[in-house]
Amino acid sequence: MRKMPSRLLCGVAAALCLGAIAGQAAAQVSDDVVKIGVLTDMSGQYSDLNGPGSLLAAQMAAADFGGKVLGKPIEIIGADHLQKADVGVGIARRWIENEKVDAISDVTNSAIALAVQQLTRETSRVALFASPGTTELTGKQCSPTGFHWVYDNYSNAVGPLKALIDKGNDTFFIVTADFAFGHSLEKIASEAIKANGGKVLGNVRHPFGAADLSSFLLPAQASKAKVILLATAGKDMTTAIKQANEFGIIAGGQAIAAPVVFITDVNALGLPTAQGISFVEGFYWDQNDETRAFAKRFFETRKAMPTSVQAGVYSSITHYLKAIQAAGTDEAKAVAAKMRELPVNDFFAKDGKVREDGRMVHNMLLVQVKKLSESKQPWDYYNVLATVPGEQAFQSLAQSECPLVKK
């Protein structure tokens, strides 16, 4: 039997070694697919600000990434949680256990988001939150694999409330949505009002999805508070603003503060009703050439401009895919580490940073709704008054109650 030449032996060995390495690399993507589930409100009162638009944004992110990561296909699926925690958690659990979903995105509704955060922590999956407002996602209930991307109740309440008080608007009545998001916003707002020398004269809580908020607005009107703070969002918020106009509350001199407003809310209200309202936003489609390019593509399908949440879904999924590419695996903790390591640079955020508590820190915008006479085209709704640096917009790590933060 002839011996194989040593040079040939080395070549065969090298080829076998490279083949083994290639096989190992390929095996780093579980189930040979990276599957992302968009869990959102497809049919309820928040469906305009996320819903089908969030699913579209996720699909655009996957397509723009080339449809593959580490040579394996990216699959996007979506579901409607119907604003019910048991339904939302049931879908998330089925996705993880039966459909091998690697990451869950968007997750409208703070109560559902907190439950999904717990589930993804236990099952070592990644959660990419764009819609919920509660700061608990990066607070006491933070997760090594959970990320909060667009805004939170702190970023949208604290700065604007201080500005109101500085202008002499120092008494408040709070109208709160009676679930986790509203409770969180009410708590943060109350603390900010008191810390800045203001006073809360009273508060009421309304049920989610109430068609008539008059019985909750009338006590606010009777309180004579200078500002009525709406710790609510979506159609509840637009209903409250419309009825406040109908009851002459605004004409009577009381200001309305609505910390969590999206461009779809302004579109629903119309400029004659919404004009002059100021609030903090995470994104505006008409900021620059990059934002306009994304918005144009989005509009071609949705026939509406993207909200900050929908833009944030795109951004967070793109960053997640970049992290998989950099980590060489879709294993959740390895990807999460890369997400914290890599800067966020896209049309949504420049030099954004993912902190150890999972908060993606980026600049926010203080905007004011234009007068009808100022608007030059459809969806031309905002005057950008100021850019709020991310370090000022979000709670500092020193304030964080997240167990992951090293004190």
BAZAPA-77671 format. One record per atom (N, C-alpha, C): x, y, z. Coordinates in pm, whole numbers, plus 50000, padded with zeros to 5 digits. Example, Ala and Ser with C-alpha at 12.3 -4.5 7.8 and 13.67 -1.06 7.14 Angstrom:
BEGIN
513194943150780
512304955050780
513204967050780
512854977550708
513674989450714
512905000350787
END
This chain:
BEGIN
500844988150000
500005000050000
500885012550000
500635021349903
501455033249892
501055043649995
502085050550049
501815061350143
501405073950070
500475081050128
500055093850071
501145104150098
501555112249998
502585122450020
502195131750135
503235135650214
502955143850333
502285156950299
502645163050181
502025175750143
500525173850118
500185162450053
498785159450025
498025156750155
498725149650249
498105147050379
497755160050450
498655169650445
498405182650509
497225189650445
497185188650310
496075195250239
494735189150276
494705175650283
493465168750321
493055172550463
494045172750552
493765176250692
493235190350704
493835199450627
493395213450632
491965214650579
491695207150471
490355207750415
489325202350513
489705191050579
488785185250678
488565194950794
489635201650834
489545211250945
488655223050908
488885228250786
488055239550739
486605235450726
486415222950678
485035218150666
484365217150800
485105212750901
484545211651037
484205225351091
485115235151068
484865248751116
483635254451048
483545252350915
482385257450842
481105251250894
481195238050924
480005231350978
479605236951112
480625239851196
480325245651327
479695259451312
480235267651219
479705281151200
478265280651155
478005271151060
476635270151010
475685265951121
476205257951213
475355252851322
475035263451426
475695275151415
475495285551514
474155292651500
473465290551389
472115295951374
471135284751405
470425286251514
469515275651559
468415273251457
468155260651430
467075256551339
467245261951197
468445266751165
468775271551029
467905283150983
467365290751077
466585302651042
466595312151161
466655325151133
466475335151237
465055340251226
464245336751326
462825339851321
462485350651423
461815361051376
461435372551461
459925374251458
459325374751576
457885376551587
457535390751628
456645397051554
456165410551586
454835409051659
454865411351790
453685409751875
453125423651901
451925426451848
451475440351846
449955441151847
449455453451839
448015455951834
447625457651688
447105447051628
446755447451486
445365453251459
444525453751562
443135457351535
442515466851637
443245470051743
442695478251850
443055492851838
442975499951953
443115514451948
444535519251924
445545510451936
446925514351908
447405509551771
446515503751692
446945497151568
447505507051465
447115519751472
447675529451377
449115532951409
449445533751539
450795537951575
451795526451571
451335513951573
452245502651555
451575492551461
451005481751514
450185472351437
450765468051303
449955468551197
450445464451064
451675472351020
451765484851064
452945492851029
454215487751093
454115482551215
455275476451280
455705463751208
454725455851164
455035443651089
455725447250958
455205457550890
455825462150765
457265466650790
457485474450896
458835479250927
459795467650951
459315457351021
460145445451046
460495438450915
459515437250827
459745430850698
460735438850614
460635452250622
461575460850550
462995459150604
463115458150736
464435456350798
465075443350752
464305432550750
464825419550706
465235419950559
464395426050476
464685426950333
465935435450308
466035446750379
467185455650360
468485449250408
468385439650500
469575432450547
470005421650447
469195419750344
469505409850242
468715397150254
467815396650355
466975384850372
467675373250441
468975374850467
469745364150533
470725370150633
471095362250734
472155365850826
472945353150857
474265354050851
475145342350865
474745331350765
474285335750649
473915326350544
472595319450562
471855323050667
470575316650696
469425326550678
468255321950635
467135331150608
466585337650734
466105349950714
465425357350820
463925356250793
463175352050893
461725350550878
461005359850976
460055367450925
459265376651008
457835371451015
457315370051137
455915366451156
455265376851247
453955377551247
453265387351330
451985381751389
451525388151497
450275383851561
449665395451638
448365394651658
447585404551730
447325399351871
447795406651973
447575402152111
446235406852168
445485414652090
444135419052128
444115427152257
445265432752296
445395440552419
445055432352545
445275419252536
445015410352650
446305403252688
446685404552815
447945398752861
447995383652842
446885376752874
446905362152860
447055357952714
446405365352624
446535362352481
447965364952434
448505376652474
449855380252432
450905370352480
450845366652607
451815357152661
451625343352599
450375339752572
450105326852507
450725326152368
450615337052293
451225337552160
452745336652172
453305344652262
454765344752279
455285330952319
454585324352410
455015311052454
454935301052339
453855301552261
453725292452147
454835294952044
455095307752019
456155311151925
457495305151969
457815306652096
459115302052146
459185286752152
458155280452206
458195266052228
457925257852102
457015262452018
456605254551903
457145259651770
457305272851759
457695278651630
459135283551628
459845281451738
461285284151746
461625298751713
460815307951762
461095322151743
462295326051829
463195333851769
464425337951838
464295351351908
463455360151855
463295373551914
461855378151896
461375385851993
460025391451988
460135406651986
459425412851892
459565427251867
458275434751892
458425447751921
457355457551938
456665456352073
455675447652085
454955444552209
454265456852269
453255461552199
452395472052252
451795467652385
451575477352477
450925474752605
451965470552709
452135479252810
453165476952911
452965464152991
451715460853024
451465448653101
451885436353024
451565435952894
451975424652811
453485424452797
454095436352779
455555437152764
456285431652886
455805435053004
456445430053127
456355414853136
455215409453095
455045394953097
455945388252993
456065394252876
456935388952771
458405390052814
458745400952883
460105402452934
460465390653025
459555387053113
459785375753204
459955362753127
459085360653028
459125348352949
460425347252869
460835358052803
462055357552722
463295356252812
463235361652932
464345359853026
464485345053063
463365338553092
463365324453134
463775315053022
463445318652898
463685309652784
464895313752700
465615324052745
466805328952674
466475332652529
465535341752516
465215347852386
465405362852398
465485369652286
465685384152284
464345391152270
464155401852347
462955410152338
463375424152293
462715429252191
463025442352133
461785451252146
461695458852255
460495466552285
460535480352218
459525483252137
459415496252072
458235504252124
457125497552157
455875504452191
455655507752338
455985498852432
455565501352571
456275513252634
455595519452732
456155531252797
456755528852933
456395518052999
456835515953137
458365515353148
458905522253247
460355522053271
460785509453345
459845501253389
460195488953460
460955479153371
460805480653239
461505471653147
463015473253158
463475485053198
464905487053222
465155490453369
464155488253452
464245490553596
464335477353670
463485475753771
463545463653853
463325450853773
462575451753662
462275439853583
463105438953456
464295444853457
465175444353341
465625429953314
466175427853195
466585414353155
467885415053077
468745404953090
469985404653011
469735404552860
468535400052821
468225398952678
467025407652637
466705417552720
465585426452691
466085440452660
465505446852556
465955459952511
464775469252488
464905481652537
463855491852525
464375502552430
463685504952321
464315511852208
463895526352187
462605529552185
462155542352128
462025553352233
461185551352331
460865561452433
460485554052559
460275561452667
459595555852784
458895567252856
458195564052960
457405574353028
458275585253089
459505581953127
460425592053181
460835601853071
461265596652957
461765605352849
460695615052800
459445610752802
458385619052745
457675627852846
457905625452976
457175633153077
458045643353150
459215639353194
459975647453290
460395660953233
461035661053116
461485673653058
460355683453028
459305679152955
458205688152924
457475693353048
457345685053152
456665689653273
457485700353344
458785698753348
459635709053406
459485722253330
459425721353196
459275733353115
457945740353144
456875732553162
455565738353194
455605745653328
456195739253428
456265745253562
457115757853561
458205757553485
459075769353474
458325781353416
457275778453338
456485789253278
455295793353366
455225787753489
454175791553582
452975782353583
452985772053499
451895762353498
452185751653604
451875754753729
452395746753840
451355738453915
450105738253869
449115729453932
448545719953827
448375707253867
448035696753771
446905687953823
446115683053728
445145672453755
445475661453654
445595648953702
446045638053615
444895628653582
444695626353452
443705616753403
444485604853348
444295593253411
445185581853388
444465569953328
445115563453229
444625550653177
444895540053283
443865532453318
443945523253431
444565509753393
445855510153357
446635497953338
448105501653353
449005491953333
450415493753372
451065506153312
450815508653184
451405520453119
450975533353187
449655534953208
449135546953270
449615548753413
449645537753489
450115538453627
451565543053633
452395537653542
453805541453538
453965556253503
453215560753402
453305574753360
452805584053470
451725580353538
451185588453648
452215589753761
452865578853795
453865578953904
455045587953868
455585586053749
456735593953706
456375608753696
455195611753639
454765625653624
454565632253760
453905625153852
453655630653986
454965634154056
455935624954046
457235627354109
457945639254045
457855640353912
458515651453842
457855664753876
456525664853886
455795677153921
456225681954059
456235673054155
456595676854292
458065680954302
458935673854230
460375676954236
460685690654179
459825695454089
460075708354025
459215719654082
458605716954199
457865727454268
456415728554231
455895718954154
454475719154118
453635711454219
452325711154194
451405704554286
450345696854207
450075684554250
449015676454190
447745678454272
446705684054211
445465686954283
444525675054290
444755665154204
443895653354207
444145644554086
443515633054084
443635624153968
442445614753961
442165610153841
441145599853818
441735589653721
441185577453727
441635566953635
440455562053551
440705561353421
439625557153330
439925543353273
438885535753238
439125522453180
439735523553041
440485513453004
441105512952872
440025512252765
440165520352661
439255519752548
437895525952574
437815535552665
436525542052696
436085550952579
434835549652539
434325557752428
433995571952472
433675573652600
433305586752653
434105589552780
434905600152776
435745603552890
435245615852965
434015619952936
433495632352996
433465631653148
433095620053204
433005619053350
434365619753417
435425618053340
436785618953394
437385632853370
436925639553265
437425652953234
436745663753319
435495661553354
434775671753430
435385674253568
435815663853644
436515666653770
437815674353748
438475671453636
439705678553605
439415693353579
438315695753508
437915709653481
437545716753611
436795709753697
436345715753823
437485718553919
438595711353904
439735713153995
440405726753979
440195733153863
440835746053830
442355744753817
442845732453802
444275730553779
444675737553650
445855743153649
446315750253530
446575740653413
446945728253448
447265718353346
446525705353375
445875699953271
445295686553281
446255677253208
446855668053283
447835658753228
447145645853190
447285641853064
446675629553016
447715618353020
447655610153123
448555598653136
447925586853063
447775588752934
447095579052849
447655580552709
447195572452614
447755572952480
446735567652380
447095568352251
446265562852146
444905569652137
443875561652109
442535567252090
441945572852218
442355567252333
441915573152460
442395587552471
443635589852429
444195603252437
443535612752338
443345608252215
442715617052116
441255619852153
440565609952210
439195612152257
439165622752366
440125621852459
440175631552568
440415645752517
441305647352421
441595660652367
440395666152291
439755657752212
438555662252139
437455666652235
437235658652340
436165662152435
436545674052521
437825675852549
438265687752622
437965700352541
438095699352410
437725710652323
436225712852325
435465701952317
434005702952314
433455709152442
434065706052557
433595711152686
434125725052717
434925730752626
435455744052648
436565744552752
437165733052781
438215732652883
439435740652838
439835738652714
441015745752662
440695760652644
439515763352590
439105777352573
438995784452708
438705776652813
438575782452947
439895785453014
440995782152947
442305785853000
443145774653058
442575762653071
443355751353120
444145745153005
445405742453031
446255736252928
446115721052935
446305714652820
446315700052813
447745695552786
448255686852871
449585680952850
449385666152821
449885661852706
449785647852666
451185642852634
451875636752731
453285633052710
453515623052597
452565613752577
452805603152480
451875605052359
452415611952260
451675614952137
452485609952018
451805604451919
452465599951797
451875607251677
452565606851565
452125614551449
450755609651398
450445596951419
449135591951379
448025597851466
448345601151591
447375607851678
447085621851626
448135628851585
447965642351530
447125641551403
447395631451320
446625629751197
445155627051228
444895619151332
443505616251370
442795628451426
443525636651501
442925648751559
442685659451455
443595660551359
443555671451262
444275683651319
444915691251233
445695702751280
444855713251352
443625716151311
442845726251386
442675722851534
442565709951565
442405705651704
443755703851773
444745698351701
446025694851763
447035706351764
446805716751685
447825727151671
448255733051806
449555735151817
450095741251938
450505731352045
450075718752037
450455708852137
451955705952126
452655706052237
454085702952240
454305689852313
455255682052266
455575669352330
456935664452280
457405653752339
458695647852300
458445635952208
459205635352100
459105624552002
460455617851983
460445605151947
461675597951924
462155598551781
461265603051690
461575602851546
460565611451473
461015618151367
460105625451278
460525622751135
459595619151053
459905614750917
460575625650833
460325638350862
460805649250777
462045656150836
462885648650906
464085654350967
465195656850866
465455646950780
466585647850688
466365638250571
467335637450482
467185629150362
467005614350397
467715609550499
467615595550537
466215592150589
465685600550678
464355597850734
463285598850625
463475608550535
462485609950426
462535598150330
463725592750305
463845581250215
463135569050273
463345566350402
462645555150467
461145557550465
460735569650500
459315572850509
458625571350374
459305575250268
458715574050134
458435559450101
459395550750129
459205536450103
458095530750189
458065534650314
457025530050406
455655534650359
455565547250319
454295553250278
453725546250153
454605541750065
454135535249943
453245523149973
453525516450084
452705504850123
451595508550221
451925516550326
450975519350433
450045531150406
450455539950313
449705552350286
449595561050411
450595560150495
450725568450615
452215569350646
452605580450706
453995581850745
454285573450870
455525568650884
455855560151000
455855567851130
455385561451234
455505566851369
456905563951422
457235569851535
458525566951598
458615552251636
457505546351677
457495532151714
457815523451593
457185526051481
457415518051360
458845519551310
459355531951314
460765534151278
461685526951377
461295526751505
462085519951606
462095504851591
460995499151542
460965484851514
462015481551408
462045489551302
463045487651196
464465488551254
464715498951332
466045501351387
466485490051481
465605486051572
465975475751670
466225462351605
465425458751504
465635446051435
466915446451353
467185457751288
468435459051212
469635457451305
469575463751422
470685462751518
470825448351568
469725441751592
469735427751635
470425418951530
470085421151403
470695413251295
472185416251282
472565428751298
473995432251296
474735425251410
474085424351524
474705417851639
474875402851616
473905396551551
474035382351516
475225380351423
475305389051323
476405388351227
477755389751299
477835399351389
479095401951461
479435390751559
478415385051622
478635374451722
478905360951658
478465359251532
478625346451465
477665335851515
476605340151583
475615330951639
474325338551667
473215331151678
471965337551721
471635334051866
472615328451939
472405325652081
472155338752155
471075339352231
470545351952282
471535360152363
472255353852457
473145361652544
474365366852469
474845359052374
475965363752292
475535375452204
474345374452148
473815385352065
473555397652150
472985395752268
472715407052358
473985414552395
475075407052416
476355413352448
476835421952332
476675417052210
477065424752091
476175436952072
474895435552104
473975446952092
474405458252184
474905454852301
475405465052395
476745470752350
477495462852278
478845466952235
478785476052113
477915472952018
477875480351891
477095493451905
477585504451844
476795516751843
475605515451747
474575523351770
473405523451682
473525535451590
473705532751462
473815543351363
472945539851243
471805546251235
470895544451122
470045556951110
469005556751029
468185568651012
467415572251140
467215562351227
466475564751351
467335571451457
468565567051471
469435572251577
470875573151528
471555583751567
472975585451539
473745584251670
474745575551669
475575573351788
474725569451909
473685561551884
472905556051993
473715545552067
473405543652194
474155534052276
473185525552357
473405512452355
472605503352435
473305501352569
472665505552677
473265504752809
473115490852869
473785488852982
473735475753048
472335472153097
471475482253122
470115479353166
469165476453049
469685477252925
468865474352808
468255486552742
468405498252801
467885510652742
468775515152626
468175517552509
468925523352399
468805538452412
469915544952440
469945559352465
470225566652335
469345575652298
469485583252174
468835596952192
469155606052105
468565619352113
467065618852088
466335627352158
464885628652138
464595642652084
463385644752034
462995657451974
461855663852052
462005676652085
460885684352139
460195690852020
458925687051996
458215691951879
456935699251920
456465707651829
455175714351847
454375712651719
453095709351734
452235707351618
452005720651547
452165720551417
452025732651337
450585737551329
450435750251303
449135755651267
448805750951126
447525750551094
447095746250962
447755754750853
447895767450880
448475776650781
449975774050759
450625767350854
452065764750842
452365751850766
451405742850760
451615729850699
451585730950547
452635726150481
452775727750337
452395715350256
452245704050321
451925691650251
451325681850351
450695671050304
450165660950396
451255655550487
450935653650613
451815648350717
452945658150754
452855670550708
453805680950749
453245687150877
453525680550991
452815683651114
453665690151224
454985688251223
455785692451338
456725704051308
456845713051402
458005721751413
458915715651519
460155712851482
461105707351580
461705719151657
461375720051786
461815731251869
463215729251923
463575716851954
464885714152013
465205699352004
466495696352005
466965682552018
467385680452163
466835670352226
467155667352366
468205656152368
469425658952417
470455648452420
469975636152498
470335624452449
469885612052512
470215611152659
471385616352698
471795615652838
470865623752928
470205633852871
469245641752946
467825636152935
467535629952822
466165625252796
465765613352881
466725604352906
466405591852975
466975591753116
466365583653201
466885581753336
468335577653331
469135582753422
470545579053426
470705565253487
471865559253462
472155546353523
472195547353676
472585559153725
472615561153870
471225560053930
470195563453851
468805562653898
468215548753878
468885540453800
468315527653762
468245517853879
467165510353882
466995499753981
467215485953919
467785485853797
468045473353728
469165465753798
468945452953832
469965444953900
471235442853816
471145445153685
472295443053597
473285454653604
472845465953658
473695477953663
474665477053778
475945478753746
476975478453848
477035492053917
476785492254046
476765504854121
478175508454167
END
